[in-house]
Amino acid sequence: MKYSLRSLMIVVTLVAVLLGVRIEYLRRWALFHEREAERYAELVCGQQHIPRENLPLMISLARGDDRDSTEPPPIISMTINGREFDFRRDDVLSLNQHRQQAAAYRKALHWPAE
């Protein structure tokens, strides 16, 4: 079978356009989840002026212990430097979920190293 140069250029152009659309799709979703994670971080930390370095501790508290059969309470309290802080469990879980989704979309933008 014989193909013309024009057919080859059309196929190459279509592949390039489709790859570009896919990359833009992944980039936009990554940005969306990064903005949502930042919004939830501000919601959780900003209201009570909790330092951002305490977010991993808050996420681990919100997840609960896998060995425990009871559901963690919807409002979780923690004490940092003698101050009592209350935060909603679902806000912290949403923050963590958006962070994970943003990381997954960012990872999908990179070619796998082989």
N, C-alpha and C positions, 0 to 999 in steps of 0.2 A: 504494500500500500504506500502511496506517495502523498505526502502532505506539503502544502505550500508554506512559505515563510509567513504569509499573512495569517494562516490558521494557527501556527505556532505562537505568533505575537498575541493573537486574541486569547488563546489559552493561558499564556503567561500573565497577561493583563488581568484576566478574570481571577486567577489564583492570587495575584497580588492584592486585588481589591477585596477579595473574601478574607484574606489574612489580615488586612488593615481593619476591616469591619470587626473582626473577632477581637483584635487587640484593643480597639477603642471600646468595645463592649466590656471587656474585662477591666480596663482602666477606669471606666465610669463607675462600675460596681464597686471597685476597690475604693474609689474616692467617696462614694456614698456611705460605705460601711465605716470608713475612717471618720467622716463627719458625724455619723450617728454615735460612734464610740466616744468621740470628743464631747458630743452633746450630753450623753449619759454620764461621762466623767465629771462634767461641769454640774450636772444635776445632783450627782452623789456628793461630790467634794465641795462644790461651790456654796451650797446652802449653809453648811455648817463650818466652812473654812477648814476642811480636813486636808492635810498635805497629800499630794498626789503619790508620794512614795509609799503610802499606806494602801494603795489600790490592790496590790497582790494579796495582802492580808484580808482585805474586805471580800475579795473574790473567793478566797478559800473558806471564809466564814459563811458566805452565802451559799456555796455549793453544799455544805454540810458534810458529814462523815458518811462514807459509803457503807460502813459497818452498822450504822445506826438505822433502825427500821422506821423511826419517826420522821416526819417531815419537819424541816427547820421552820421557825416562825416567820411570818411575812415581814416583820420589822425586827432587825437585828441591832443590838446595842454593842458597842465596844468602847473601851476606855483607852485614850491615848494621852500620855503626859498628865494624868489626873483629870482629864475632861471626858465627859460621857458624850458619845455620839450615837445617834440613831439613824439608820438608813434602811430603805426598802430593799428587800431581798431581790425582787424581780427587776429593779433598776440595775443592780449590780450584775445580775445574770445576763441582762440584755447588753450591758457594757461589754462583758466578757465575750458574748456571742458575736457582737459586731467586730470586736478586735480579731477574733478567730476568722471570721468571714473575710475581713480586709486582708489578713495575712494570706489566706488561701487564694484570693484573687490576685494579689501581688505575686505570689509564687507561680501562679498559672501564666503570668506574663513572661516569665523567664524560660528559656529553652532548657530542657534537662541536660545536665552534664553527663556525658557517657564516656 
